[in-house]
Amino acid sequence: MSRTRAEGEWLELVADLLHGPSTALPGERIALQLCATFGLSAAAFNDLPTGGRHVMTLWPLDAGMGGLRAELTEWTMTRAVDEHPLLLFYRRTGHRVPLQIADVPEQVAGVRVRGGWADIGRPAGAAHQLSLPLRLDAGGNRSFVLGRPDVFGEQDLRLGTLLWRLLSGLDRQLDVLGRARPDPTAAVRLTPRQQAVLGLLAEGCTAAAIGHRLLIAERTVHKHLERVYAALGVSDRLTAVLRARDLGLLAPVRDLLEDAPTP
């Protein structure tokens, strides 16, 4: 992508965020824009709270990653804290700066560590990664991580640094807005089962298909939908999905299905 076009698309994203009611960064939109800007195999958003559960979301959702998408995700969730060159650098130095694996000092990540990452990263098309850390403090580590087969050049690093400054500033500003603004979801009370039904509805599933996925009767699905519509103050599925997106209620369906109780 040309530098001019990339800058225009990022300017449009910033304008949308500042103009709208958002209180959190739109992870998917940013990740996909990063993919287009840098020619990535995939981009991930990592949230690693201190003492909490590591959450990683990888985009594009259909990225093949050499057939190793699941293995890469599992490696990141279970081993990255102690074995990923970038995370080792941030843990040991505390420096919150953009950095690619190729530039991690050897005394931080030696041959063994780099080789361990290459064993999973190279066949997945993400041997070279550039991290844009939004937060790195006592609360944990939040970052966008850009992956592709080839090293990031000087021009890529300059643009990445600009975007890091931009996204870090927006993240802080939206966080302040979120704490100052009443939570619009507070009055919306959905059970885990209702959230799962809503998530599948957003995927375009019919009531019959939702019932099949959740192993419940179709009429039970309709009862859940009635309660979801009432909670959202809407009367149809399209408006329900749009309203839920505006309120940030649509978590990844796989998470909803894991959390939903069995019938």
C-alpha positions, 0 to 999 in steps of 0.5 A, spaced: 500 500 500 502 506 498 504 511 504 499 516 501 493 511 501 495 508 508 496 515 511 489 517 508 486 510 511 489 511 518 486 519 518 479 516 517 479 511 522 482 517 527 476 521 525 471 516 526 473 514 533 474 522 535 467 523 532 463 517 534 461 515 541 467 509 542 470 508 549 475 502 546 479 501 540 476 497 535 481 491 535 478 488 528 478 494 524 485 496 526 488 489 525 485 489 518 488 496 517 495 494 519 495 488 515 493 492 509 498 497 511 504 493 512 502 487 508 502 482 514 500 475 514 496 476 520 495 481 526 494 480 533 491 484 539 494 481 545 492 483 552 496 480 558 493 482 565 498 481 571 495 475 574 490 474 569 488 470 563 492 472 557 487 474 551 489 474 544 485 475 538 488 474 531 486 477 524 484 476 519 479 471 522 480 466 515 488 467 516 491 460 514 497 461 517 500 455 514 495 451 517 498 452 524 493 458 526 491 453 532 498 451 534 500 458 534 495 461 538 496 455 543 503 457 543 502 464 544 497 463 550 501 458 554 509 459 552 510 466 549 511 469 556 517 465 558 519 464 550 517 469 546 523 474 544 519 480 544 515 479 551 522 477 554 525 484 552 519 488 555 519 484 561 526 485 562 527 492 560 520 495 561 521 499 555 515 500 552 517 502 545 515 499 538 520 493 536 521 487 532 524 480 533 530 482 529 532 488 533 531 484 540 538 484 543 542 477 543 543 478 551 535 478 552 533 472 546 539 468 544 539 463 539 535 458 543 529 462 544 530 465 537 530 458 534 524 456 539 520 462 536 522 460 529 520 453 529 513 455 530 513 462 527 516 461 520 512 455 517 506 460 520 508 466 515 510 470 521 517 469 523 518 476 523 514 480 528 513 487 530 510 489 536 506 496 538 505 496 545 499 500 548 500 499 555 506 496 559 505 497 566 503 494 573 497 492 570 500 488 564 501 488 557 497 490 551 499 490 544 498 489 537 503 484 534 504 485 526 507 478 523 509 477 516 515 472 513 520 478 511 523 483 516 520 490 517 525 495 513 527 502 516 520 505 512 516 500 515 519 502 522 518 509 522 511 508 520 510 503 525 512 508 530 508 513 528 502 509 528 504 506 535 504 513 538 497 514 535 494 508 537 497 509 544 494 516 545 487 514 542 487 508 547 489 512 553 484 517 551 478 512 550 480 509 556 479 516 560 472 517 556 470 510 558 471 511 565 468 518 565 462 516 561 456 512 564 456 505 561 450 504 556 451 496 557 449 497 565 442 496 564 442 491 559 442 484 563 443 478 558 444 471 561 450 467 558 445 463 554 442 469 551 449 472 549 450 466 545 444 466 541 445 473 540 452 472 537 450 467 533 444 471 530 450 476 529 453 471 524 447 470 520 444 464 523 437 462 523 433 460 529 433 453 527 441 453 526 442 457 533 438 451 536 442 446 532 449 449 535 446 450 542 443 443 542 436 447 544 429 447 541 427 452 536 422 455 540 427 456 546 431 460 541 425 464 540 424 465 547 431 467 548 430 472 542 424 475 545 428 477 552 434 479 548 430 484 544 426 486 550 433 488 553 436 491 548 429 495 546 428 493 539 423 489 535 427 485 530 434 481 529 437 487 524 436 492 529 438 487 535 445 486 532 446 493 530 444 495 537 449 490 540 455 492 536 454 499 538 454 497 546 460 492 545 456 486 547 458 482 541 464 478 544 467 472 539 462 467 538 467 461 541 468 465 547 460 465 548 459 458 547 465 456 552 461 460 557 454 458 556 451 453 560 449 446 557 442 446 556 
